[in-house]
Amino acid sequence: MRSDPRSPRLPRHIAVIMDGNGRWAERRGMHRIQGHQAGIKATRRIVRVCRKMGIKYLTLFALSTENLKRPKTELNALFNLFRHFIKKDITEMVENRVRLRVIGRIELLPQDIRKMIAESLERTRNCRAMNLIIAIAYGGRDEIIRAAQKFARSGKRNLNERDFAQMLDTAGIPDPDILIRTGDEIRISNFLIWQIAYAELYFTKTLWPDFSRRHLLKAVKSFQARERRFGLTSEQLGPKKSS
């Protein structure tokens, strides 16, 4: 689902590759897990800022399918952080009417985390102010393969973009308007590769634990300065609407 190019200039959907936790810790002589702990604080900060700004959808890349190959000690520590995040933050999310949604291979996660996710999805299902989408055990190519398999099982014969999009993990969620990547890497790392076809890309050297309201507003300002044509010409879009 693409945004209307004439829509207000505040992005409806922001997606973020939260990169740099490990390097943040290493530069300070800390253990990598301390970087992930700092990254959780940054996550809370940005979710709250987006909620106040009126961003309707925020998708955060928490753990890729490739990340599942990391050392077990680091994976276990990451899982513990996720458990803590869910336990500590779900009440605040309900109070602020933030709906939690999760995309990815949830079946690959520990059983207790799967149960916590299911309970959290149910607790927040009627929240309407904002959608927080967590991509965990997620890979863009894997998602497309799973969607193709689902379509094949559906019995439908004529494939089109709209029907295929409904087979993706993000069915019913508008495509991101802007993809932000922190940590000074300039690649998308198999994240939402179908959905970001027309997203504006924004890369920053700032490591995720240091990413603040100021950095987010700078990214949004960059988005607002860009003309989104979706393959059309400026003349076809007509006069710009004021933001």
C-alpha positions as CSV (number, residue, x, y, z in Angstrom):
1,M,0.0,0.0,0.0
2,R,1.5,3.3,-1.1
3,S,0.9,6.6,0.5
4,D,-1.0,9.3,-1.4
5,P,1.7,11.7,-2.8
6,R,-0.6,14.6,-2.0
7,S,-0.9,13.6,1.7
8,P,0.3,15.8,4.5
9,R,4.1,16.0,4.8
10,L,4.3,14.2,8.1
11,P,5.3,10.6,7.3
12,R,2.5,8.1,8.1
13,H,4.9,5.2,8.5
14,I,8.5,5.3,9.6
15,A,10.7,2.2,9.4
16,V,14.0,2.0,11.3
17,I,17.0,-0.3,11.0
18,M,18.3,0.1,14.6
19,D,22.0,-0.5,14.0
20,G,25.1,0.2,16.1
21,N,24.4,-1.2,19.5
22,G,27.5,-3.4,19.6
23,R,29.9,-0.7,18.2
24,W,28.5,1.8,20.7
25,A,29.4,-0.5,23.5
26,E,32.8,-1.5,22.1
27,R,33.8,2.2,21.7
28,R,33.2,2.6,25.4
29,G,35.0,-0.5,26.5
30,M,31.7,-2.2,27.4
31,H,30.3,-5.6,26.7
32,R,28.1,-5.8,23.6
33,I,25.0,-6.6,25.6
34,Q,25.4,-3.2,27.4
35,G,25.0,-1.7,23.9
36,H,21.8,-3.6,23.4
37,Q,20.6,-2.4,26.8
38,A,21.3,1.2,25.7
39,G,19.5,0.4,22.5
40,I,16.3,-0.6,24.4
41,K,16.4,2.8,26.0
42,A,16.6,4.5,22.6
43,T,13.7,2.4,21.4
44,R,11.5,3.5,24.2
45,R,12.6,7.1,23.6
46,I,11.7,7.0,19.9
47,V,8.4,5.2,20.3
48,R,7.3,7.9,22.8
49,V,8.5,10.7,20.4
50,C,6.6,9.2,17.5
51,R,3.5,8.8,19.6
52,K,3.6,12.5,20.5
53,M,4.3,13.5,16.9
54,G,1.3,11.6,15.6
55,I,3.2,9.0,13.6
56,K,0.6,6.2,13.0
57,Y,3.0,3.4,12.1
58,L,6.5,2.7,13.4
59,T,8.4,-0.4,12.3
60,L,11.6,-1.4,14.1
61,F,14.0,-4.1,12.9
62,A,14.8,-5.8,16.2
63,L,16.3,-9.2,15.0
64,S,16.9,-10.6,11.6
65,T,16.9,-14.2,10.5
66,E,20.6,-13.9,10.0
67,N,21.0,-12.6,13.6
68,L,19.8,-16.0,14.8
69,K,23.2,-17.4,13.8
70,R,24.9,-15.2,16.4
71,P,26.6,-16.8,19.5
72,K,24.1,-18.3,21.9
73,T,25.2,-16.2,24.7
74,E,24.4,-13.0,22.8
75,L,21.1,-14.4,21.5
76,N,20.0,-15.4,25.0
77,A,20.9,-11.9,26.3
78,L,18.9,-10.4,23.4
79,F,15.9,-12.6,24.2
80,N,16.1,-11.6,27.9
81,L,16.1,-7.9,26.8
82,F,13.0,-8.6,24.7
83,R,11.3,-10.3,27.6
84,H,12.0,-7.3,29.8
85,F,10.8,-4.9,27.2
86,I,7.5,-6.7,26.8
87,K,6.9,-7.0,30.6
88,K,7.9,-3.4,31.3
89,D,6.4,-1.6,28.4
90,I,3.1,-3.3,27.5
91,T,1.2,-1.4,30.2
92,E,2.5,1.9,29.0
93,M,1.5,0.9,25.4
94,V,-2.0,0.2,26.5
95,E,-2.3,3.4,28.4
96,N,-1.1,5.4,25.4
97,R,-3.2,3.4,22.9
98,V,-0.3,1.9,21.1
99,R,-1.0,-1.3,19.3
100,L,1.8,-3.9,19.1
101,R,2.2,-5.9,16.0
102,V,5.0,-8.4,15.3
103,I,6.3,-9.6,11.9
104,G,8.8,-12.4,11.1
105,R,9.3,-16.1,11.9
106,I,7.8,-16.0,15.4
107,E,7.8,-19.8,15.5
108,L,11.6,-19.6,15.7
109,L,11.6,-17.8,19.0
110,P,11.6,-19.4,22.5
111,Q,8.2,-20.7,23.5
112,D,7.8,-18.3,26.5
113,I,8.5,-15.3,24.2
114,R,5.9,-16.6,21.7
115,K,3.4,-16.7,24.5
116,M,4.3,-13.2,25.7
117,I,3.9,-11.9,22.2
118,A,0.5,-13.5,21.8
119,E,-0.7,-12.1,25.1
120,S,0.6,-8.6,24.2
121,L,-1.0,-8.6,20.8
122,E,-4.3,-9.4,22.4
123,R,-3.9,-6.8,25.1
124,T,-3.2,-4.0,22.6
125,R,-5.4,-5.2,19.7
126,N,-8.0,-2.4,20.3
127,C,-5.4,0.4,20.6
128,R,-5.8,2.9,17.8
129,A,-3.5,5.9,18.3
130,M,-0.4,4.2,16.9
131,N,0.9,0.9,15.6
132,L,4.3,-0.3,16.8
133,I,5.5,-3.1,14.5
134,I,8.4,-5.2,15.7
135,A,10.3,-7.2,13.1
136,I,11.9,-10.1,14.9
137,A,13.4,-13.3,13.4
138,Y,12.6,-11.4,10.2
139,G,14.1,-11.5,6.7
140,G,12.7,-9.7,3.6
141,R,13.4,-12.5,1.2
142,D,12.1,-15.1,3.6
143,E,8.9,-13.1,3.9
144,I,8.4,-13.0,0.1
145,I,9.0,-16.7,-0.2
146,R,6.5,-17.4,2.5
147,A,4.0,-15.1,0.8
148,A,4.5,-16.9,-2.5
149,Q,3.9,-20.2,-0.8
150,K,0.8,-18.9,0.8
151,F,-0.5,-17.6,-2.5
152,A,0.2,-20.9,-4.1
153,R,-1.9,-22.6,-1.4
154,S,-4.7,-20.1,-1.9
155,G,-5.8,-21.6,-5.2
156,K,-5.9,-18.2,-6.9
157,R,-4.5,-18.1,-10.4
158,N,-4.0,-14.5,-11.4
159,L,-1.3,-12.8,-9.3
160,N,-1.2,-9.0,-8.9
161,E,0.6,-6.7,-6.5
162,R,-2.4,-6.0,-4.3
163,D,-3.3,-9.6,-3.7
164,F,0.3,-10.5,-3.1
165,A,0.8,-7.7,-0.6
166,Q,-2.0,-9.3,1.4
167,M,0.0,-12.5,1.7
168,L,2.9,-10.6,3.4
169,D,3.5,-10.2,7.1
170,T,2.6,-6.6,6.7
171,A,-0.9,-7.2,5.2
172,G,-3.1,-4.2,6.1
173,I,-0.2,-2.0,7.0
174,P,0.7,0.9,4.7
175,D,4.2,0.8,3.1
176,P,6.9,2.9,4.9
177,D,7.2,6.5,3.7
178,I,10.8,6.7,5.0
179,L,13.4,4.1,6.0
180,I,15.9,5.3,8.5
181,R,19.1,3.4,9.2
182,T,21.5,4.3,12.0
183,G,25.1,3.2,12.5
184,D,26.8,4.6,9.4
185,E,25.9,1.6,7.2
186,I,24.4,2.3,3.7
187,R,22.4,-0.8,2.9
188,I,18.9,-2.2,3.7
189,S,20.0,-5.6,4.9
190,N,17.1,-7.6,3.7
191,F,14.5,-5.4,5.5
192,L,11.1,-4.9,4.1
193,I,12.4,-5.2,0.5
194,W,9.0,-5.4,-1.0
195,Q,7.5,-2.6,1.1
196,I,10.2,0.0,0.7
197,A,10.0,0.1,-3.1
198,Y,9.0,3.8,-3.0
199,A,10.3,4.7,0.5
200,E,12.6,7.6,1.0
201,L,15.9,6.4,2.4
202,Y,17.8,8.2,5.2
203,F,21.2,7.0,6.5
204,T,22.9,8.5,9.5
205,K,26.3,7.9,11.2
206,T,24.6,8.2,14.6
207,L,24.6,4.8,16.5
208,W,21.2,3.7,17.6
209,P,21.8,4.1,21.4
210,D,22.5,7.8,20.7
211,F,19.6,8.3,18.4
212,S,17.4,11.0,19.9
213,R,14.4,13.2,19.3
214,R,16.7,15.7,17.5
215,H,18.0,13.0,15.2
216,L,14.4,11.8,14.4
217,L,13.2,15.3,13.6
218,K,16.2,15.8,11.3
219,A,15.2,12.7,9.4
220,V,11.6,13.8,9.2
221,K,12.7,17.3,8.0
222,S,14.8,15.6,5.3
223,F,11.7,13.6,4.3
224,Q,9.5,16.8,4.1
225,A,12.0,18.4,1.8
226,R,11.8,15.6,-0.8
227,E,9.3,15.4,-3.6
228,R,7.6,12.0,-3.8
229,R,6.5,11.4,-7.3
230,F,6.0,7.6,-7.5
231,G,7.2,7.5,-11.1
232,L,5.1,10.6,-12.1
233,T,6.3,14.0,-13.0
234,S,5.9,17.1,-10.9
235,E,3.4,18.5,-13.3
236,Q,1.3,15.4,-13.1
237,L,1.1,15.8,-9.3
238,G,-0.1,19.3,-9.6
239,P,0.3,22.1,-7.0
240,K,1.8,21.0,-3.7
241,K,-0.4,21.0,-0.6
242,S,0.9,23.0,2.3
243,S,1.9,20.9,5.3
